[in-house]
Amino acid sequence: MSAAVREGTEVGDARRRVESLIAGTPGRDEQSFREPWELRAFALAVAAYHAGQYEWSEFQLSLIESIRRWEADGAHQGEEPWSYYEHWLTALETVLAGSGLLSEANLDDRTRSVLATPKNANHHEAHREPIAIDPAIR
């Protein structure tokens, strides 16, 4: 599949949505993501929201609560370094767990499904979806 065809797919649409959101974030002159996992956490939250897994306001409240707990615990006084995306990930886990997506039964079902997939399933197609961080977005 050519890059032009891939860019017209759901993956291309999702990538453009995330890039658009990143480009519109405050402090854009600074590096938005220090580590690749931060971009993945951001994209995962956006994808789960667009898939209707939770309401954005629910995520926002969970994010605020995670930061509030960090501040109340005194972790901000040197013991635990500040990481916005650690709180982002905590908020995402909280809302997904609240919706039942992270329940043991749901995870067991998904694990069984993955394990039942043949090891070479879909390996005849190349999967070359790079993760673009700051330079490609500017």
Secondary structure, DSSP 8 states (H G I E B T S, - for coil): --HHHHHTSHHHHHHHHHHHHHHTSTTTTS-S-SSHHHHHHHHHHHHHHHTTSS-HHHHHHHHHHHHHHHHHTTGGGTTS---HHHHHHHHHHHHHHHTTTT-HHHHHHHHHHHHHS-TTTTTTS--------HHHH-
